Amino acid sequence: EIDLQRWKKDKGDAETTSVELFIFGDGSGSTRSSLSDGGRRIDSCLQTMAILYEAGKRAKFDVYAGIWENHYIRMLAQPGDTEKEIGEKFEAVKESGGVGTIYNTPLPGIIDRLSKQNTDGQGRVKRFAGMTHFLWVVDGTANDLDVQGTADMLIKLFRFGPQVSVDIAYMGGYSNCETKAIVEAVKKAVPGAQIDTLEAPKAADAPMLLVRKIKARFEKSARVIKAVPDIQKREAFSSAYKAMKR
């Protein structure tokens, strides 16, 4: 009886492994140019974002969609938004003339946001334990980017953030786009970084092609993903944010 008193049943708190998906589209003016097939890259970009947003919702992911606009990301869709609100925001981007595309300066704000615990529509604390994936959808043309500055931001993200992956997708081919150099720099600094490029030679084929490739990415990640406690995940993002702001 004395020995039995020395033992007690372990108790553990389980957290559901889930996915956060951030889709950021290219807001540059070049995405508004007409292609040989009559379409535009911005239309394919928005269609890709809309398909992934709806698919992610059905899979019970937390999905966020936004457009890079200079030093800012204009959010178009996020958990809790109504279909009417999302439709109006997508249409406004579709009809606009486009702006510059700068990748490094808006990133710290997104990571700072990830470091903070969120609540759902009913005010309940949302607990997260899983992977965070970023998909950048760009037009593949050269932009006035700070290659090393953007690479440094992503290097800090991979060094501190657990279960993070990034894919940069090109629509309508590739023409001297700096983001390939960014990916190479990140992989050189952090060999295990889950970052890669996806290419859709024709912008019109981009939506379904990219959806299939992202689906394959998630299926591959699901085999190796490990649940990370919510507090650990948020603290890691907080560390990444502080490193980015130094």
Secondary structure, 3 states (H helix, E strand, C coil): CHHHHCCCCCCCCCCCEEEEEEEEEECEHHHHCECCCCCEHHHHHHHHHHHHHHHHHHCCCEEEEEEEEECEEEEEECCCCCHHHHHHHHHHHHHCCCECECCCCCHHHHHHHHCCCCECCCCCECCCEEEEEEEEEECCECCCCCHHHHHHHHHHHHHHCCCEEEEEEEECCCECCCHHHHHHHHHHHCCCCEEEEEEECCHHHHHHHHHHHHHHHHHHHHCCCCCCCHHHHHHHHHHHHHHHHC
